Amino acid sequence: MGFAVLAGSRNGAAVIFSHVASLLKDYPQYADCDIVGAVIAHELGHLLLDSAKHGDGIMKANWEPADLAAMRQRRLKFSQSEAREMGANLARRLVD
């Protein structure tokens, strides 16, 4: 539903809204979820982790209905290790 480009000092990310709309078409019961916000968080996660790898929770490569249900309940999150790594990466960038 989006992508991140990791290219040194020229990193970037985007949301492909047509993919979000397609997901909502397949699962209209989750229209009240902030899917666009979760996609933005996922792609920012790639940028802040400086990694294209996927994991669990919000960094999962493909969300399923259970993930959308967790999103609705605001339980789709970064792992503790991802959060620590993002914090360390941000702190390092502030010093540079």
C-alpha positions as CSV (number, residue, x, y, z in Angstrom):
1,M,0.0,0.0,0.0
2,G,3.1,2.1,0.0
3,F,6.8,2.1,-0.4
4,A,10.0,3.5,1.1
5,V,13.1,4.3,-0.8
6,L,16.3,4.0,1.1
7,A,19.0,5.8,-0.8
8,G,21.3,7.4,1.7
9,S,20.5,11.1,2.0
10,R,17.7,10.9,-0.5
11,N,15.3,8.7,1.3
12,G,11.6,9.0,0.8
13,A,8.3,7.2,1.2
14,A,4.8,7.3,-0.4
15,V,1.3,5.9,0.2
16,I,-0.4,4.5,-2.9
17,F,-4.0,5.5,-2.1
18,S,-5.5,3.2,-4.8
19,H,-4.1,0.2,-2.9
20,V,-5.6,1.5,0.4
21,A,-8.9,2.0,-1.4
22,S,-8.7,-1.6,-2.8
23,L,-8.2,-2.9,0.7
24,L,-11.2,-1.0,1.9
25,K,-13.2,-2.3,-1.0
26,D,-12.3,-5.9,0.1
27,Y,-12.9,-5.2,3.8
28,P,-15.5,-2.4,4.1
29,Q,-16.1,-3.3,7.7
30,Y,-12.7,-1.7,8.5
31,A,-13.5,1.7,6.9
32,D,-13.4,3.3,10.4
33,C,-9.7,2.3,10.8
34,D,-7.0,4.8,10.1
35,I,-5.4,2.7,7.4
36,V,-3.7,5.6,5.7
37,G,-2.1,6.6,9.0
38,A,-1.0,3.0,9.6
39,V,0.6,2.9,6.1
40,I,2.4,6.2,6.7
41,A,3.7,4.8,10.1
42,H,4.8,1.6,8.4
43,E,6.7,3.4,5.7
44,L,8.2,5.9,8.2
45,G,9.3,2.8,10.1
46,H,11.3,1.7,7.1
47,L,13.0,5.1,7.0
48,L,13.6,5.4,10.7
49,L,14.9,1.8,10.9
50,D,16.9,2.4,7.7
51,S,15.8,-1.1,6.6
52,A,13.5,-2.6,4.0
53,K,12.9,-5.7,6.2
54,H,9.5,-6.5,7.5
55,G,8.4,-7.9,10.9
56,D,5.3,-8.2,13.0
57,G,2.7,-5.7,14.0
58,I,2.7,-2.5,12.0
59,M,5.8,-3.6,10.1
60,K,4.1,-6.7,8.7
61,A,4.5,-6.9,5.0
62,N,0.8,-7.8,4.3
63,W,-1.9,-7.0,6.7
64,E,-4.7,-9.5,7.2
65,P,-8.2,-9.0,8.8
66,A,-6.7,-9.7,12.3
67,D,-4.2,-6.9,11.8
68,L,-7.0,-4.6,10.7
69,A,-9.0,-5.5,13.8
70,A,-5.9,-4.7,15.9
71,M,-5.6,-1.4,14.0
72,R,-9.2,-0.6,14.9
73,Q,-8.3,-1.2,18.6
74,R,-5.1,0.8,18.3
75,R,-3.0,-2.3,19.0
76,L,-1.1,-2.5,15.7
77,K,2.2,-1.2,16.9
78,F,5.9,-1.3,16.4
79,S,7.7,-3.9,18.5
80,Q,9.7,-2.8,21.5
81,S,13.0,-3.6,19.7
82,E,11.9,-1.6,16.6
83,A,11.0,1.4,18.8
84,R,14.4,1.2,20.6
85,E,16.2,1.0,17.2
86,M,14.2,3.9,15.8
87,G,15.0,6.0,18.9
88,A,18.7,5.2,18.7
89,N,18.8,6.0,15.0
90,L,17.1,9.3,15.5
91,A,19.4,10.2,18.4
92,R,22.4,9.3,16.2
93,R,21.1,11.5,13.3
94,L,20.6,14.5,15.7
95,V,24.2,14.3,16.7
96,D,25.5,14.1,13.1
